Amino acid sequence: MKTVPSSTEDIFVREMILHGNKERAVRAAFPRMLPECIPAAIQYMMENPDVQHRIDGGIFCFYKDFFPQLDLPDAEPVTIEEKRELLHRIILRRRKHPQYIRTEEGLRMIMVQPLPEEVSDAVYMEQELKLLVEENSRVKYF
């Protein structure tokens, strides 16, 4: 039996494909998000290149299914440069992420700056990407 994907990214992508409304998609993905944090949550999701490519891929699939006579390109995979840009936003603390807080009304979600551990993980991943690119460029020349 197939299940409907339930991660916040899956929900956001599905809502964007179906409705094309970023605020609606964020509210569906983060139902406990404080209203004043919704713009930051939209930015959080739309800055993720994987989310952008999945939305594009879903829209391409929709049009290919309904309009097979159209010659549409396949969705492009996430590039190393796009991954690197995302990591740089984390390293420079320009990318907030969702976090639950306890309020009198119960748990709510806000957007917060990355923790030091997340920044150090991003630095490590960026270094790994750099090594991967260098290794791939050496392989091309031999």
C-alpha positions in Angstrom: 0.0 0.0 0.0 1.4 3.4 -1.0 1.4 6.1 1.6 1.3 9.8 1.2 4.8 11.3 2.1 4.6 13.1 5.4 7.9 15.0 5.9 7.6 18.7 6.0 9.5 19.0 2.7 7.2 16.4 1.1 4.1 18.3 2.3 5.5 21.6 1.1 6.4 20.2 -2.3 3.1 18.5 -2.8 1.2 21.7 -1.8 3.3 23.8 -4.2 2.7 21.4 -7.1 -1.0 21.3 -6.4 -1.7 24.9 -5.5 1.4 27.0 -6.2 0.8 29.1 -3.1 3.9 29.3 -0.9 2.1 30.5 2.2 -0.5 27.7 2.0 2.3 25.2 1.4 4.2 26.4 4.5 1.1 26.4 6.7 0.4 22.8 5.6 4.0 21.7 6.2 4.4 23.6 9.5 0.9 23.8 11.0 2.2 25.1 14.4 4.3 27.9 12.8 3.8 31.3 14.4 2.3 33.7 11.7 5.2 36.1 12.0 7.6 33.4 11.1 5.9 32.3 7.9 8.0 34.5 5.6 11.2 33.0 7.1 9.7 29.5 6.7 8.9 30.2 3.0 12.5 31.3 2.5 13.8 28.3 4.4 12.0 25.9 2.0 12.5 27.8 -1.2 16.3 28.2 -0.6 16.7 24.4 -0.5 17.7 23.4 -4.0 16.3 19.9 -3.5 12.9 21.3 -2.8 13.0 23.6 -5.8 14.0 20.7 -8.1 11.3 18.4 -6.7 8.7 21.1 -7.3 9.9 21.6 -10.9 10.0 17.8 -11.4 6.4 17.4 -10.1 5.2 20.2 -12.4 7.0 18.6 -15.4 5.4 15.3 -14.6 2.0 16.8 -14.4 2.3 18.5 -17.8 3.8 15.4 -19.4 0.9 13.3 -18.2 -1.8 15.7 -19.3 -0.1 17.0 -22.4 2.1 14.2 -23.9 2.5 16.0 -27.2 4.6 18.7 -25.4 8.3 18.2 -25.5 9.3 19.1 -22.0 12.8 18.6 -20.5 13.3 16.3 -17.6 13.9 18.0 -14.2 17.5 18.8 -13.6 19.3 17.3 -10.6 20.7 19.5 -7.8 24.1 20.8 -8.8 27.2 20.9 -6.6 27.2 24.7 -6.8 23.6 24.8 -5.5 24.5 22.5 -2.6 27.6 24.7 -1.9 25.4 27.9 -1.9 23.0 26.3 0.7 25.9 25.3 2.9 27.4 28.8 2.7 24.1 30.3 3.9 24.2 28.0 6.9 27.9 28.8 7.6 27.2 32.6 7.3 24.1 32.1 9.6 21.8 33.5 6.9 19.6 30.4 6.9 17.2 30.0 9.8 15.5 26.7 10.5 12.3 25.7 12.3 12.3 24.9 16.0 9.5 24.1 18.4 9.0 26.2 21.5 6.6 25.8 24.4 4.0 28.5 24.9 0.9 28.8 27.1 -1.1 27.6 24.1 1.1 24.6 23.6 3.9 23.8 21.3 4.5 26.4 18.5 7.1 26.6 15.9 9.5 29.5 15.2 12.5 30.1 12.9 15.9 30.3 14.6 19.5 30.8 13.7 21.6 27.6 13.1 23.3 26.1 16.2 27.1 26.0 16.3 27.0 22.3 15.7 25.0 22.9 12.5 27.5 25.5 11.3 30.4 23.1 12.0 28.6 20.3 10.1 28.0 22.7 7.2 31.7 23.6 7.2 32.6 19.9 7.1 30.2 19.1 4.3 31.4 22.1 2.3 35.0 20.8 2.6 33.8 17.3 1.5 32.1 18.8 -1.5 35.3 20.7 -2.4 37.4 17.5 -2.1 34.8 15.7 -4.3 35.0 18.4 -7.0 38.8 18.3 -6.9 38.8 14.5 -7.1 36.4 14.5 -10.1 38.5 17.2 -11.9 41.6 15.1 -11.5 39.9 12.0 -12.9 38.8 13.9 -16.0 42.4 14.8 -16.8 43.8 11.2 -16.4 
